[in-house]
Amino acid sequence: MRRPPAVAPKAPLEPSGACLGGPGANLGDAPATLAAAFDALAELPQSVLVARSSLWRSAPIDSTGPDYVNAVAAMDTGLSPDALLAALLAIEADHGRTRPYRNAPRTLDLDLLLHGDTVLQTPALTLPHPRLHLRAFVLEPLAELAPELVIPGLGPLAPWRAAAAAQAVSRLAP
């Protein structure tokens, strides 16, 4: 598997703090792919995988295909948001991710949900992720890892979970 390019460390290395990523997949053996994605995240330079949520199953939204398996990973990282996004895209490519059309089924999707308290909107990246507060398949695993989370610019996690409660998600057995 191709590793993301090495990134020169900051001097001195000071991790930017909490970073939350959302791996998901709905093609192939999705649970095995997410396990491999967690392993790849643990190998990223200047980064430590701190925690990972359970796996959660949900039906596709604005898409077709098999159900998705999703999770959330918590990391401490010294990578900038852009560098981390580049590394996530490289991991997706290593797992055969293609983008034939918007919301196409996927072998692996690695969304950068949050990067500390960063609020950012560029052509390549929006932080917090623009739909994280609208998707139960993100909110439920987020609540596992950080139930008291306050989403920058959006507020506490709990009201967003309540608003998405009608969306069917189920935790998979460990």
C-alpha positions in Angstrom: 0.0 0.0 0.0 1.4 3.4 -0.9 2.0 5.7 2.0 1.3 9.4 2.0 4.4 11.5 1.3 6.4 12.4 4.4 5.8 15.9 5.7 8.6 17.8 7.3 7.9 18.3 11.0 7.3 21.7 12.4 10.1 22.8 14.7 9.2 22.1 17.5 6.4 19.7 16.8 3.2 20.9 18.5 0.1 18.9 17.6 -2.8 21.1 16.6 -5.0 19.0 18.9 -8.2 17.1 18.2 -8.9 16.1 14.7 -11.9 14.0 13.8 -12.1 12.0 10.6 -15.0 10.0 9.3 -14.2 6.8 7.4 -17.0 5.1 5.5 -17.5 2.5 2.8 -20.2 0.6 1.0 -18.4 -1.5 -1.5 -16.5 -4.7 -0.8 -15.9 -5.8 2.7 -16.6 -2.4 4.4 -15.7 -3.4 8.0 -12.3 -4.8 6.8 -11.7 -1.7 4.8 -12.5 0.6 7.8 -10.1 -1.5 9.9 -7.4 -1.0 7.3 -8.2 2.7 7.2 -7.8 3.0 10.9 -4.4 1.3 10.6 -3.4 3.8 7.8 -4.5 6.7 10.0 -2.3 5.4 12.8 0.7 5.5 10.4 0.3 9.1 9.4 3.3 11.4 10.1 3.0 13.8 13.0 -0.2 12.1 14.1 -1.4 9.8 16.8 -4.7 7.8 16.5 -6.2 8.5 19.9 -9.6 6.7 19.6 -12.0 5.1 17.2 -15.7 4.7 17.4 -17.8 1.6 16.8 -18.9 0.8 13.3 -22.3 2.1 12.3 -24.5 0.9 9.4 -26.8 3.3 7.5 -28.6 3.5 4.2 -27.2 5.7 1.5 -28.3 9.3 1.5 -28.7 11.0 -1.9 -27.2 7.9 -3.4 -27.8 4.3 -4.3 -26.0 1.1 -3.6 -25.5 -1.1 -0.5 -25.7 0.2 3.0 -22.7 2.2 4.3 -20.5 1.3 7.3 -19.2 4.4 9.0 -17.1 5.4 12.0 -15.2 8.3 13.5 -11.5 8.4 14.3 -10.0 10.9 16.8 -6.4 12.0 16.2 -3.9 14.4 17.6 -2.0 15.8 14.7 0.7 18.3 13.8 -0.5 18.3 10.1 -2.2 21.3 8.7 -5.8 20.8 7.5 -4.6 20.8 3.9 -1.8 18.4 4.5 -4.1 16.1 6.4 -6.7 16.2 3.6 -4.0 15.3 1.1 -3.0 12.3 3.3 -6.7 11.2 3.6 -7.1 11.4 -0.2 -4.0 9.3 -0.7 -5.3 6.6 1.7 -8.6 6.6 -0.3 -6.8 6.2 -3.6 -4.8 3.3 -2.0 -8.1 1.6 -1.4 -9.3 2.0 -5.0 -11.6 5.1 -4.4 -12.9 6.5 -7.6 -15.2 9.4 -8.1 -17.2 8.7 -11.3 -20.1 10.9 -10.1 -21.3 12.8 -7.1 -22.3 10.4 -4.2 -21.2 7.3 -6.1 -20.8 4.2 -4.0 -17.3 3.9 -2.6 -14.6 1.5 -1.5 -13.5 4.1 1.1 -14.4 7.6 2.0 -12.3 9.6 4.5 -13.9 12.9 5.5 -12.1 15.4 7.6 -14.9 16.4 10.0 -13.0 18.7 12.4 -9.5 20.0 12.8 -9.3 21.5 16.3 -11.4 24.7 16.4 -10.6 25.6 12.8 -13.3 27.2 10.7 -12.3 27.2 7.1 -13.9 27.4 3.7 -11.7 27.0 0.6 -12.5 25.4 -2.8 -10.8 22.2 -1.5 -11.9 22.0 2.1 -14.6 23.2 4.4 -14.3 22.8 8.2 -16.2 21.8 10.1 -17.4 19.3 7.4 -20.5 21.0 5.9 -22.9 18.2 6.6 -21.5 16.6 9.7 -24.3 18.1 11.9 -27.0 16.7 9.5 -26.0 13.1 9.4 -26.8 10.6 12.1 -24.2 8.2 10.8 -21.6 10.9 11.8 -23.3 12.2 14.9 -23.7 8.9 16.6 -20.1 7.8 16.4 -19.0 11.3 17.3 -21.1 11.1 20.4 -19.4 7.9 21.3 -16.0 9.6 21.3 -16.9 13.1 22.4 -20.4 13.4 23.9 -19.8 17.0 25.1 -18.3 18.1 21.8 -19.1 21.7 20.7 -18.9 22.0 16.9 -17.1 25.2 15.9 -19.7 27.6 14.6 -22.6 25.2 15.2 -22.7 24.6 18.9 -23.2 21.5 21.1 -23.5 18.1 19.5 -26.6 17.0 21.5 -29.2 19.2 19.7 -27.9 18.1 16.3 -28.2 14.4 17.4 -31.8 15.0 18.4 -32.6 16.7 15.1 -31.2 13.7 13.2 -32.8 11.1 15.4 -35.3 10.0 12.7 -32.4 8.8 10.5 -31.9 5.1 10.8 -28.5 4.0 12.0 -27.4 0.9 13.8 -24.3 0.1 15.7 -22.6 -3.0 14.5 -21.5 -5.7 17.0 -17.8 -5.4 17.8 
